[in-house]
Amino acid sequence: MFNWFKRKTDSRMLSTLERIADALDDIRTHLHTNDQEKEQEIVKRVKEQFQRELKKQHPQKPLKMEVKEDVTGPEPRIEPVFEKKVNSNETHPVLQSLKEVGVKIIKYEENSEKYADFTGMIYQMGEKYNDIAKFLKHLKSSLNTQKKKRICLRNWTDAEISSSCHLALSMCNHGLLDEYEYLKSPIFEMIFQTSRNPEAINFLTGDWLECYVRNIVEKHLRMQRVKYNIAANPIIMMPNGRQFEMDLIIEINDELVWIEIKSGEYKSYLSKYEEVGQLLQIPEENRFLILANEKDAICESLGRSRKMNVLNLNMLKRKIPSVIRNLSIEMIKAG
């Protein structure tokens, strides 16, 4: 089930506090009054556990923990201290670089942990994309109706059936699907119903691919020990007064790398992407468009005509090591 489906209320947090307080009381009754070292160790472990509990319950609120002396007695007490959230727009190096070319930041929120619980599923979706592409197509088409979807898998390959069923089950367990059932031979039918939650719909219609691309790009940046800063989904106002949401923008050696990611229709966006790249003064070699499912030859042709690097998922996975290497080398030279 989604984290956002389970936002904790203050009463839930109070319940957690009460459980921990009770546990501490029980512990104290079994300790000798002079066993301070052992008591401090227990308080430390409880503090760490409490930190994890509160982080789950308040994922959007950075916090720290303080152990304070209780004014009513000698016993220490653990208190959550909710810190004031810093406006990342004021300090984020990528956003500062955008401002230097005349861009105004309309909205930006760091959401790298939004799909943290789905990391394994997202990785499998990207790595097994060829085997799940048919299922994802049916999945997206089902979002237009509230009825159950039935699809026949009789003519699918074993790999397509296995990967699609495994993904559907995982999605059902995570709350993306309200229902899922697979009828084996001789029927070979999958029955499912997608969740109508807006966050689930966003994930299924493209957020998963953005997460996968970000993960694979950051993985190779770290592997090649490239220093970088990254911002995802900033909404900006360009120098011409038009608003635009960028998928990924990365800063390497004081230069910007821009990545747009499309899981569906993309042709109507090509002219806009060309305009954005020019307005933001991003070099052509630093502009990327990642398409979920397009032929290699078409991607290469688009790259030549649209003044940006166009890659499908398979091309990205093949070329990402050399892309990162070339980017870092060229930017060091430019610097």
C-alpha positions, 0 to 999 in steps of 0.5 A, a space after each residue: 500500500 502507498 505511503 501516502 495512503 497511510 498518512 499518520 495523524 497526530 493521534 497515531 503519533 501520540 499512540 506511538 509515544 504512549 507505547 514507547 513511554 510504557 515500554 520505558 517504564 517497564 524497562 526501568 522497573 527491571 533495572 537497578 537504580 544505580 545501573 546508569 550505563 545500561 539504562 543509557 544504552 536502552 534509552 539510546 536504542 529506544 531513541 533510534 527506534 522512535 526516530 524511525 517511527 516518526 520518520 515513517 509517520 511524518 515523511 515530509 517533516 525533517 526532525 531531530 531527537 533530543 533527550 532532555 532531563 525531566 523537570 519533575 524528576 531525575 528521569 530523561 525524556 525523549 522529545 521529537 523536535 520538528 525543524 523548520 523546513 528550509 526553502 530549497 529554492 533559495 539554496 539548491 545549486 541547480 535552481 541557482 544555475 537556472 536563475 542565472 539564465 533568466 529563469 524564475 522558479 515557480 515551484 520545486 519540492 524535493 521528492 526523491 523519497 516519494 517512491 522509496 518503497 517501490 525501488 525494487 519494483 521500479 528497477 524490474 519495470 525498467 530492466 524487464 520493460 520489453 517483457 511488460 510493455 504489452 501489459 503496461 499498454 493495457 494498464 494505461 488504457 484501463 485508467 479511462 474506465 472504472 471497470 475490471 479489465 480482462 486481457 487474453 495472454 494466450 499468444 504472449 511469450 512465457 517471459 511476457 506472461 511471467 514478468 507481467 503477472 509478477 508485476 501485476 501481483 507486486 502492484 496489487 500488493 502496493 495498492 496500485 491495483 485494487 484487484 488482480 487474478 490470473 487464470 492459467 491454462 487453458 484460459 490464459 486470462 489476466 483480470 485486474 482493476 487499477 486504483 483510482 487514487 490520483 497518485 497511483 495514476 501518476 505513477 502508472 502513467 509515467 512517474 515510474 519511468 522518471 524514477 527508473 531513469 533518475 536511478 540509473 543515471 545517478 547510479 552511473 554518476 556515482 560509479 564514475 565518481 562524478 560530482 553532481 547536483 540534481 533537481 527533479 520536476 521543477 516548475 519554471 518560468 522561462 525568459 519568454 514568460 512561459 511556464 514549463 516543468 522539467 523532468 530532470 536537470 543535473 549540474 556537473 562542473 557548473 554546466 547543466 544537463 537536461 533530461 526529459 522522459 516520455 512513456 507515451 506520446 512524445 511527438 507533439 512536444 518535440 518543438 517545445 523541447 527544442 525551444 526550451 533548450 535554446 532559451 535556457 542556453 543548454 548545449 545540444 549535447 547536454 539535452 536528452 529525451 528518453 523514450 520508453 518504446 521507440 525504434 533505434 533508427 527513429 531515435 537516431 533520426 530525431 536526435 539529428 533533426 531536433 538537436 538533442 540526444 534521443 534514446 529509447 530505454 534499451 539504448 539508454 542502458 547500453 550507452 549510459 556508461 559512455 554518456 556519463 564518461 563523455 559528459 564529465 570529460 567535456 565539462 572538465 575541458 569546458 571548465 
